[in-house]
Amino acid sequence: MRVIGITGGVGSGKSEVMTYIGTNYDASVVRADEVAHLLMQPGQSCYRPLMELLGPGFTDECGNLDRKKMAVVIFGDEKMRRQVNEIVHPGVKKYIVEAIERERREGTAFFFIEAALLIEDKYDEICDELWYIYADEHVRRERLIKDRGYTEQKIKEIMASQLSEEEFGIHCDFEIDNSGDLADTIIQIDRRMNTYETL
């Protein structure tokens, strides 16, 4: 089984790429954000440590962690953000490592991991290679405004906190230009995936 990590800046279209691969190839697809949300649920590994860290007032009426309230606090408190990440990120990575082993035993051909912090969290240690999903900055801005309703200020802050194009390029083995339409991106994905069949 080949394990491939997918990363890129906000609005680059990582999820779009993952959806196509998961639908058209014998591939298990895992998104780190979705795993994090799962592990924050009551009874899951990150729930109690986060409750102890944050204190009362961060749950809704059903006892679920209120991620909007968390985001407000984390955004304004670097120390708190770091402490939350120290709970969540190792939990997510452990979950993904276990999922890789499970899929390997089942004979799955590919395992794809999508994570915004793929490089920072050293996922290269568990991946055979890393893909960088690139898109022009103005394209990313337009997508974030249209699809997510982000303000220019929010986009600026998020982009400033992420790696530069050069840093992504240095760490990744393969780059997909997702600035255009999906059909063009699919051609690039298929071309890359076809190279594995000849290895």
C-alpha positions as CSV (number, residue, x, y, z in Angstrom):
1,M,0.0,0.0,0.0
2,R,1.3,3.4,-0.9
3,V,0.6,6.2,1.7
4,I,0.4,9.7,0.3
5,G,0.0,12.9,2.2
6,I,-1.9,15.9,0.6
7,T,-1.3,19.4,1.7
8,G,-1.6,23.0,0.5
9,G,-2.8,26.5,1.5
10,V,-6.3,27.3,2.5
11,G,-8.6,27.4,-0.5
12,S,-6.3,25.4,-2.8
13,G,-8.9,22.7,-3.3
14,K,-7.4,19.8,-1.3
15,S,-10.8,18.3,-0.5
16,E,-11.8,18.4,-4.1
17,V,-8.7,16.4,-5.0
18,M,-9.4,13.9,-2.2
19,T,-13.0,13.4,-3.2
20,Y,-12.0,12.5,-6.8
21,I,-9.3,10.1,-5.7
22,G,-11.6,8.4,-3.1
23,T,-14.3,8.0,-5.7
24,N,-12.1,6.8,-8.7
25,Y,-9.3,4.7,-7.1
26,D,-8.9,1.9,-4.6
27,A,-7.9,4.4,-2.0
28,S,-8.8,5.1,1.6
29,V,-9.1,8.8,2.2
30,V,-8.7,10.4,5.6
31,R,-9.0,14.1,6.4
32,A,-7.2,15.2,9.6
33,D,-9.8,17.9,10.3
34,E,-12.6,15.3,10.3
35,V,-10.6,13.0,12.6
36,A,-10.0,15.9,15.0
37,H,-13.8,16.6,15.1
38,L,-14.4,12.9,15.8
39,L,-11.9,12.8,18.6
40,M,-13.4,15.8,20.3
41,Q,-16.8,14.0,20.7
42,P,-17.9,12.9,24.1
43,G,-16.3,9.5,24.9
44,Q,-13.4,10.0,22.4
45,S,-9.8,10.4,23.4
46,C,-9.5,14.2,23.1
47,Y,-12.8,15.1,24.8
48,R,-11.9,14.8,28.5
49,P,-8.4,16.4,28.2
50,L,-9.9,19.4,26.3
51,M,-12.6,19.7,28.9
52,E,-10.0,19.8,31.7
53,L,-7.9,22.4,29.8
54,L,-10.7,24.7,28.8
55,G,-12.9,24.5,32.0
56,P,-16.6,25.0,32.1
57,G,-18.6,26.9,29.5
58,F,-17.3,25.3,26.4
59,T,-20.1,22.7,25.8
60,D,-23.5,23.0,24.2
61,E,-26.7,21.7,25.8
62,C,-25.9,18.2,24.7
63,G,-22.5,18.1,26.2
64,N,-20.6,18.4,22.9
65,L,-17.6,20.8,22.8
66,D,-18.7,24.1,21.2
67,R,-16.0,24.6,18.5
68,K,-17.0,28.2,17.8
69,K,-16.4,29.1,21.5
70,M,-13.1,27.2,21.4
71,A,-12.1,29.0,18.2
72,V,-12.6,32.5,19.7
73,V,-10.5,31.6,22.8
74,I,-7.7,29.8,20.8
75,F,-7.6,32.6,18.2
76,G,-6.9,35.2,20.9
77,D,-4.5,33.1,23.1
78,E,-1.4,31.6,21.6
79,K,-0.6,29.6,24.7
80,M,-4.1,28.1,24.8
81,R,-3.9,27.3,21.0
82,R,-0.6,25.5,21.6
83,Q,-2.0,23.5,24.5
84,V,-5.1,22.5,22.5
85,N,-2.9,21.4,19.6
86,E,-0.7,19.4,22.0
87,I,-3.8,17.4,22.8
88,V,-5.5,17.1,19.4
89,H,-2.6,16.7,17.0
90,P,-1.0,13.6,18.6
91,G,-4.5,12.1,18.9
92,V,-5.2,12.6,15.2
93,K,-1.8,11.2,14.2
94,K,-2.3,8.1,16.4
95,Y,-5.8,7.5,14.9
96,I,-4.4,7.8,11.3
97,V,-1.4,5.5,12.0
98,E,-3.9,2.9,13.2
99,A,-6.1,3.4,10.2
100,I,-3.1,2.9,7.9
101,E,-2.2,-0.4,9.5
102,R,-5.9,-1.5,9.3
103,E,-6.1,-0.7,5.6
104,R,-2.7,-2.3,4.9
105,R,-4.0,-5.5,6.4
106,E,-7.1,-5.3,4.2
107,G,-5.0,-4.9,1.0
108,T,-6.0,-1.4,0.1
109,A,-3.8,0.0,-2.7
110,F,-3.6,3.6,-1.6
111,F,-4.0,5.6,1.6
112,F,-4.4,9.3,1.3
113,I,-4.1,11.8,4.2
114,E,-5.2,15.4,3.9
115,A,-3.9,17.8,6.5
116,A,-3.2,21.5,6.4
117,L,-0.3,20.9,8.9
118,L,1.0,17.8,7.1
119,I,4.6,19.2,7.0
120,E,4.6,20.9,10.4
121,D,3.3,17.8,12.1
122,K,5.9,15.6,10.3
123,Y,3.5,13.3,8.5
124,D,6.4,12.7,6.1
125,E,7.5,10.1,8.7
126,I,4.5,8.0,7.9
127,C,4.0,8.8,4.2
128,D,5.7,7.4,1.2
129,E,5.4,10.8,-0.5
130,L,3.7,14.2,-0.1
131,W,1.6,16.1,-2.7
132,Y,1.3,19.9,-2.8
133,I,-2.0,21.2,-4.1
134,Y,-1.2,24.6,-5.5
135,A,-3.6,27.4,-6.6
136,D,-2.9,31.0,-7.4
137,E,-3.5,33.3,-4.4
138,H,-6.3,35.3,-6.1
139,V,-8.1,32.0,-7.0
140,R,-7.9,30.9,-3.4
141,R,-9.2,34.2,-2.2
142,E,-12.2,34.1,-4.6
143,R,-13.0,30.5,-3.5
144,L,-12.9,31.4,0.2
145,I,-15.1,34.4,-0.2
146,K,-17.6,32.6,-2.4
147,D,-17.7,29.1,-0.8
148,R,-17.0,29.9,2.8
149,G,-18.0,33.5,3.2
150,Y,-14.7,34.5,4.6
151,T,-13.8,38.2,4.9
152,E,-10.6,39.6,3.4
153,Q,-9.2,40.1,6.9
154,K,-9.8,36.5,7.9
155,I,-8.2,35.2,4.6
156,K,-5.2,37.4,5.2
157,E,-4.7,36.1,8.7
158,I,-5.0,32.5,7.8
159,M,-2.7,32.8,4.8
160,A,-0.1,34.6,6.9
161,S,-0.1,31.7,9.4
162,Q,0.5,29.0,6.7
163,L,3.7,27.9,5.0
164,S,4.8,29.8,1.9
165,E,4.6,28.3,-1.6
166,E,8.4,27.8,-1.5
167,E,8.2,25.9,1.8
168,F,5.5,23.6,0.5
169,G,7.5,23.0,-2.7
170,I,10.7,22.1,-0.8
171,H,9.0,19.5,1.3
172,C,6.6,17.9,-1.3
173,D,7.4,15.3,-3.9
174,F,4.7,16.2,-6.4
175,E,2.7,19.4,-7.2
176,I,-0.8,19.7,-8.7
177,D,-1.8,23.1,-10.1
178,N,-5.5,23.4,-9.1
179,S,-5.8,27.0,-10.2
180,G,-8.0,26.1,-13.2
181,D,-11.0,23.9,-13.7
182,L,-11.5,20.4,-12.2
183,A,-11.0,18.7,-15.5
184,D,-7.5,20.0,-15.8
185,T,-6.7,18.9,-12.2
186,I,-8.1,15.4,-12.9
187,I,-5.7,15.0,-15.8
188,Q,-2.8,15.8,-13.5
189,I,-4.1,13.3,-10.8
190,D,-4.7,10.5,-13.3
191,R,-1.3,11.0,-14.9
192,R,0.4,10.7,-11.5
193,M,-1.7,7.7,-10.4
194,N,-0.9,5.9,-13.6
195,T,2.8,6.0,-12.9
196,Y,2.3,3.8,-9.8
197,E,0.8,1.0,-11.8
198,T,4.1,0.8,-13.7
199,L,6.3,0.7,-10.6
